[in-house]
Amino acid sequence: MTKRGLRYRDILIPAWLLMASCSGTKYLPEEEKLYTGAKVETEAAEAVKSRKMKSTIRKIVRPEPNSSFLGMRPKLWLYMVADEEPSTRLGRWLKNRGEPPVYMSEVRPVATAEIIDAALFNRGFFNSYTETETEEKEHTARVVYRSFLHEQYSIGELTYAISDDSLWHIIHGDSSRSLISPGDPYSLNVLKGERSRIDAKLKNMGYYYFSPEYLLFSADTSAEDRSVALQLTLMDSIPERALSVYRINRVLIDQAY
């Protein structure tokens, strides 16, 4: 073998060993496995935009695994190679530039699945559910979240059952500006936005002590066409001043200002 060949071999072998050690699993406690992330799968019996929902679910999944590059985790390796409480400048430098390990024992798959289901429900996927599965290797583990999706519900008729006549005329009279449109996908965020919009309208009309929390939406999902009939009502007990209109009485001008 030539000297040139020896040089390449001598370089490649230490480089390979360094790459292997940079996976970060060498220094793991015996009872722990490194969490390498989550895999999101969706199954749908009806026409559902699975790709979009996968993206939504991925944003929900926590925690984030350790950062990696080509199978290596250099930041994790820097953190693990240093002492637990480094006393040297080099040790502290390694620790500060490193990344603490994310262990599988820190992951709560069932709780995360419940959060996913709640997010799906808030987007109109009322009958959907998520199952979890943990896939383990010698030193690592990941979680598979498998969501079973049904067709998303849409918004149906919106009616107003406001007991206060003055409020009814203001809210119903401004309904053409509503954020809620029949036929749109059901979304809890849209309902919250509509409550805030109405609250701003009422405050501009002098209802300074009104609050979005005093507006309630009741939903009926019994329609066969998967539409949600909405009814806007008021809370049973609302402070009297929240239903009172406040007007400007006197305007005083300080001429010395």
N, C-alpha and C positions, 0 to 999 in steps of 0.2 A: 504494500500500500504506500502511496506517495505521502510526502510530508503534508501536501495540500489536503489530501483525504483525511489524514489524521487530525489536522486542524479543524476541519468541518465536523468530524465526529466528536472531537473534544468539546466543541461549542454546542452542538445539538443536544448531547446527552444532558449536560447541566441545564440547558434551556428547557428541555422536556421535564426534568425533575422540578424546576421552578414552577412551570405551568401546573403540574400536578399538585404541588403544595399550595398554589394560589387558589385552589378550589375552596379552601377554607375549612374542609371537613376533617383535616388531620388533627386539629386541636379541640374538637368537640368533646364535651363531657360524655361519658359512656351512656348515660341514661337519656341523652338528648339526640334528636334528629334535626337537621337543618331544614327549615321550611323554604321550599323553592318556588312557591307561588300557587296560583289556582288555575284550573282549566274550566272554562265555562262552556256548557253545552245546552242547547235548547231543542225541545221536541214540540211540534205543533201539529194538531190534527186538522186545523183549519188554515186558511190563508193568513198567515201572520208574518210580519217583516222580522224574521228571526235575526238577521244580521244586525239590524238596528237595536234590537233588544239585547243581543249579546254585548254590544258596546255599552249600553246602559247598565247592564249587570256588572260588567268589569269595573266600572267606576265605583261601584258600591263595595266590592270585595275588599276586605281588610284582613290582616295587615299587608303592607307591601313587603315582598321578599328582599333579601340583600341584592344589591346591584351586581350584575355580572356582565362579562364580555367574553364571548367565545368559550363559554364554559368555565371561565376563571372568575374569581371574586377577589380582586387585589385589595379592595378596601377592607373586606372582611379579614383577609390574611394579615394586613397591617395591624388590625385591632387585636387579632388572636395571638400573633407572635409576640406582642408586648406583654409584660407582666400585668396581673390584675390591677395592681396599684403601682405603676412604674415610678421608680425613684431617680432614674437617670434622665438626662435631657433627651437622649435618643428614644428611650421608652415612651416618654411623654409625647414626643413628636410623632411616633408611630400610632399611639393611641388617638391623638387628636385628628390625625388624617385618616384614621380607619373608620370602620363601620361596625357597630355591635351586631352580633348574630341574632337572627330572628328564628327562634326555635318553634318547632311544631307544637310544643306544649303551650305556647302563647296564643295559638289560633283557636277560635271558637266557631267551628263550622256550623253547628246547629243555630247559634245566635245569628250568624251571618245569613243563613238561609231564611230565617224569619224576617230579617231586614230586607232581603231581596223580595220576599213575598209581599211585604208591606208596600214596597216601591211599585211592584207590579199592580197591586190592588189600586194604588193611588193613580195609576195610569189607565184604569179601566179593565185590567185583566183579572176579573173578579174570581174566577174559578181556577186560577193557576196555582201551582205549588212547586217547591224546589226540594230535591233530594241531594244528599251529599255522600261522597265516597272518598276515603283517604287511601292514596297509593303510596306505599312505603318502599324504600330501597335500604341498602345497608346503613347509609349515613344520612339520607335525605328523605323528605316526604312532601307530597303536594296534595291539595284537595280538589276534587272534581265537584263542581256545582252543576247539577242537571235540572233545568227548569222546564216544566211541562206547561206549555202556553195554550190557552184557548183564545178564541177571537176577541178582540178588544171591543168593549161596549162603546157606543156613541151617545152623544147628548140628544135627548128627545125634547119634549115640550117643557118650557119654563113658565111657571105660573107664580103669581105674587099673592101671598096671603098675609098681608101686613095689617095688623089690627088697628094701628094708628092711622086715621084718615089723612092727616097732613103728610105723613111720611109716605103713605101709599101713593098719593098724587105726585110727589117729587120723584120717587123711585120708579114708578110705572111710567111717568111722563118722560123719563130719561132712558128708558129701556132700549131705545134705538142705538145708544152708545155702549150697550152691554158687551162685555168680552165673551159672553156665552152665546154660541151660535148652534142651533139644532143641526145635527149631522156631523159636527166636529167630534173627534175622539174625546172620550171622557178624560178629564184631567183635574185632579185635586188642586193643583197649582193655579189653574184657570179660575176655579171657584174662589180660591183665596184672593186672587187678583181682582175679581169682581167685587168682593166684599170691600177691599181697600178702595176701589174706584168709587163705590157708592158712599163710603165713609167720607172721602174727600169732597164729594158733591154736597153731602149734608153739612159738612163743616163750612163750606163756602156759603151755604144758605143760613148759617147762624147756629147750627146744632154743634156747638163747640165741645160739648162733653159726650158726644156720641162716640162709639167705638166699633170697629169691624166685628168684634166678638159678639155684639148684640144681634148680628145677622146670622141666621142659620139656614142651611140648605138641607131639606129632606129629599131622599132619593128613592125612587121606585124602580126596581130592576125586573119587574115581573113580565114585561113585554117580550113577546116571542122574537122580535126582531133585534134583540140585544141593544135596545136603547134605554137610556136612563131618564125617566121623567123627574124633573126637578121642581121643587116648590120652595120659594124663599119666604121665610117667616122671621118673626122677632123672638128673642128670648122671652121666657115667661116673666122673669123679674128683671126689670131695667130701672136704674135710678131715675127718679122723676126729672132731675135736671138734664139727663141725656135726651129727653123728649121735649125739652123747652128750647125755644128759639131766642137767642140773645142778639139784641140789636144795639147799634151805636146810639148812645144817649146824647152826650155833649162832647164837643171837640174843643179843647183848650189849647191856645197857642201861646207859648212863652216867648214874648217879643224880645226879652233880654237874652235869649239863648244865642 
